[in-house]
Amino acid sequence: MRHDYQDAERAGAYHAFGLSADGRVKHAVIGDAVLRRLAGARDLDIVEIGTGTGWLAGLVRPQARRVVALDGSAALLEEARRAVPGVEFLEADLQRPLPLPDRAFDVALACLVLHDLRPLPRAFAELARVLRPGGKLLVIDLNAYYAHPVGSWKRTWRERLTRAPKGIRVASYGDWLRREDRTFTWGDGHESWFTPLPELVNDAVGAGFVVTGLDDLVPPDAPDGRGLAGRMHHFPAYLLLEAVRSA
Ligand SMILES: C[S@@+](CC[C@H](N)C(=O)[O-])C[C@H]1O[C@@H](n2cnc3c(N)ncnc32)[C@H](O)[C@@H]1O
């Protein structure tokens, strides 16, 4: 399946975001939470789906025997291979079965990618398949109560272009729940799917995971300004779900 990140311009913009001040905040907050959940474990076999530029795969590399990181964007993988040594980067369509054997990994990471994959139970089933019993899954994704499309923590392109006053616009959560088609569009036209938190948890449980933790990802201090750190301080737009694959 073709998806937006295969477009070189979009991939370039995503890479540039990773290098920006907001991108560094995102990496720091998510990275700290992931490392805390790995609690210094060593010699792990780790798989990451939707690795993008590979920054998270690189962060966990010191704790791993092997890191395999998958993405469907050749442009982002090219950057990842250049910037992140010691990781096996594979180009793969995550809407299809993962090109990986059963029970091969101790840890699976899915950072800000499940909102791009449908149906969600199938994505969880694939993650369960490639994990060993007792293996750990860490999902970082949009917090359904605060992030796009319900709590609009981003300004829209229209607001940017028209310089309309900044403000938080909140769409009705109930309306999103009742929608049959939960597709939403980001400011740049990329489409993702809205997943209510109970559905995220229930789909993980349905695929054989036992949920062992849930974190709001909030920066450690209260920064001023309208950057990502300030916005995350007010609206915890990302969450981390930890689950263990049952035997
Ligand atoms: C929002 S980005 C997150 C990237 C990275 N995990 C991060 O946190 O910076 C989503 C990533 O998932 C990948 N992706 C989305 N849908 C995909 C699909 N169907 N097959 C393969 N990769 C996909 C994109 O190429 C992109 O790199």
PDBQT file of the ligand as one rigid body, heavy atoms in Angstrom, charges set to zero:
ROOT
HETATM    1  C1  LIG A 301       4.472   9.805  12.452  1.00  0.00    +0.000 C 
HETATM    2  S1  LIG A 301       5.787   8.904  11.731  1.00  0.00    +0.000 S 
HETATM    3  C2  LIG A 301       6.650   8.314  13.202  1.00  0.00    +0.000 C 
HETATM    4  C3  LIG A 301       8.082   7.983  12.923  1.00  0.00    +0.000 C 
HETATM    5  C4  LIG A 301       8.924   7.662  14.162  1.00  0.00    +0.000 C 
HETATM    6  N1  LIG A 301       8.411   6.517  14.860  1.00  0.00    +0.000 N 
HETATM    7  C5  LIG A 301       8.998   8.866  15.061  1.00  0.00    +0.000 C 
HETATM    8  O1  LIG A 301       8.453   8.823  16.162  1.00  0.00    +0.000 OA
HETATM    9  O2  LIG A 301       9.624   9.857  14.689  1.00  0.00    +0.000 OA
HETATM   10  C6  LIG A 301       5.013   7.420  11.115  1.00  0.00    +0.000 C 
HETATM   11  C7  LIG A 301       5.994   6.487  10.423  1.00  0.00    +0.000 C 
HETATM   12  O3  LIG A 301       5.317   5.288  10.070  1.00  0.00    +0.000 OA
HETATM   13  C8  LIG A 301       5.593   4.949   8.724  1.00  0.00    +0.000 C 
HETATM   14  N2  LIG A 301       4.401   4.298   8.165  1.00  0.00    +0.000 N 
HETATM   15  C9  LIG A 301       3.112   4.741   8.218  1.00  0.00    +0.000 A 
HETATM   16  N3  LIG A 301       2.287   3.879   7.597  1.00  0.00    +0.000 NA
HETATM   17  C10 LIG A 301       3.072   2.879   7.132  1.00  0.00    +0.000 A 
HETATM   18  C11 LIG A 301       2.828   1.694   6.392  1.00  0.00    +0.000 A 
HETATM   19  N4  LIG A 301       1.593   1.341   6.011  1.00  0.00    +0.000 N 
HETATM   20  N5  LIG A 301       3.876   0.899   6.076  1.00  0.00    +0.000 NA
HETATM   21  C12 LIG A 301       5.132   1.227   6.460  1.00  0.00    +0.000 A 
HETATM   22  N6  LIG A 301       5.436   2.333   7.159  1.00  0.00    +0.000 NA
HETATM   23  C13 LIG A 301       4.419   3.145   7.501  1.00  0.00    +0.000 A 
HETATM   24  C14 LIG A 301       5.912   6.254   8.025  1.00  0.00    +0.000 C 
HETATM   25  O4  LIG A 301       6.752   6.066   6.904  1.00  0.00    +0.000 OA
HETATM   26  C15 LIG A 301       6.566   7.064   9.134  1.00  0.00    +0.000 C 
HETATM   27  O5  LIG A 301       7.962   6.893   9.145  1.00  0.00    +0.000 OA
ENDROOT
TORSDOF 0
